[in-house]
């Protein structure tokens, strides 16, 4: 039995609470949680019948010996700090996306977990969507041949009310814009499919809401293979969400996955067909129907499996850092107006820096 605790009882924590309370995760249980806001504490405790503490130290003092994994579900800009606070307890750590905002923080998290001898899991649940799994299998089998282009599109709707829910939303210090937040999973998928990026050029704007960061942006990525990647990301779609998708074009085939969150196979077309190809569109056209639930069920079951069998995580700290570096490079390009080569050290990237410090 792998025993979990949660730090943060906000929006995403409700999904974790529901999954554990319905026994959706194999060989696991939710032991405790902590949350600084009293209203959230009361709601989570009453809804999921789990003890919720006002801070992580109180939680760990009471239940530390019973906890195997701590899931960090706080705002993005606090992830690195929470990891450092938890390292002395030597528990495995699971961090929601993005793992951090600054590369130096991500590096400190990775090093700290290595020294403490604990695993660091970074949540990238869309890698477990069944259409995405099929696409990765086709790529690894060489069915698409030489890849020419990959594109991800995030066309979602986030109105002012969304950002006004919490003071940290839409800030450089704690959140980042559509690239760092909503599109981070899609950027991860593009890099996972196309391999090592060597440069990126990006542009952005704040189109429809009053926030510090961008709600709309595009980026052109050059990969080591020669393939070109395109990222189109916006929260300014109106009146409702349109899509979260990925398409991969190669010399021998084309695959496109659409839906709200890369969960619906739209195109599965190859020059050389194989038995079962005709069933892919039918079987994976609307799969999974509950995009959030399915992805986290599969991911958390993967975490449990890794711990029970001492296996290798699909997305550990080093793997999670890859897309964070690419996102930092996008913001560097936006500020400099130039193409940015990878690997690089951020100098003008605003991500993870408070606005008052940016003005100095």
Buried (B, 14 or more C-beta within 10 A) or exposed (E): EBBBBBBBBBEBBBBBBBBBBEEBBEEBBBBBBBBBEEEBBEBBBEEBEBBBBEEBBEBBEBBBEEBBBBBBBBBBBBBBBBBEBBBEBEBBBBBBBBBBBBBEBBBBBBEBBEEBEBBBBBBBBBBBBBBBEBBBEBBEEEBBEEBBBBBBBBBBBBEEEBBEEBEBBBBBBBBBBBBBBBBBBBBBBBBBBBBEBBBBBBBBBBEBBEBBBBBBBBBBBBBEBEBBBBBBBBBBBEEEBBBBBBBBBBEBBBBBBBBBBBBBBBBBEBEEEEEEBEEBBEBBBEBBEEBBBBBBBBBBBBBBBBBEEEEEBBBBBBBBBBBBBBBBBBBBBBBEEEEBEBEBEBEEBBBBBBEEEEEE
